[in-house]
Amino acid sequence: MHVASPADAEGLLPLFRDFYGKHLESKGVASIRRNLETAASVDTVLLALADGSPAGFASLRLLPQIETGRTHAELSDLFVDAGHRRRGIGRQLMQAAEDLARKRGASRIVLTVGADNRRARAFYRALGYRDFGVATAKRLEARP
């Protein structure tokens, strides 16, 4: 388990393609490398290896909060390759994300999960996560 760097882009590509699907179809290693560099000040990607091969990742966003001055931690993504599931890799990724959030001054970590994703919700509940609020979203279309 380590913090991914642009050098990990090639190993992350198949994981990202499985997780993000069609959004990543046309993007390659150079694009992932560039995105890792661009997001590095806010988003930390943790990469889990199994037998030396990429097996899963978690994305942790750490942002300063205006109202408290503390760090806000948000787990934005968690994915374990289908061939590596049920081996504790998801739990290891979550533990690493929580440890990093604590180290960077966060007292709480928030994550979003699809309301219909029962398996993921059960996984997070088993780790002590509880429903916190309701997330809403709106797609912003480009304006001329």
Protein Blocks (a to p, Z undefined) as FASTA:
>chain_A
ZZddfklmmmmmmmmmmmnmmmlmmpcfklmmmmmmmmmmmmccddddeehiafbdcddd
ddddfklopacdddfbdcddfklgonommmmmmmmmmmmmmmnopabdcddddfklmmlm
mmmmmnopacfbdcddddddddZZ
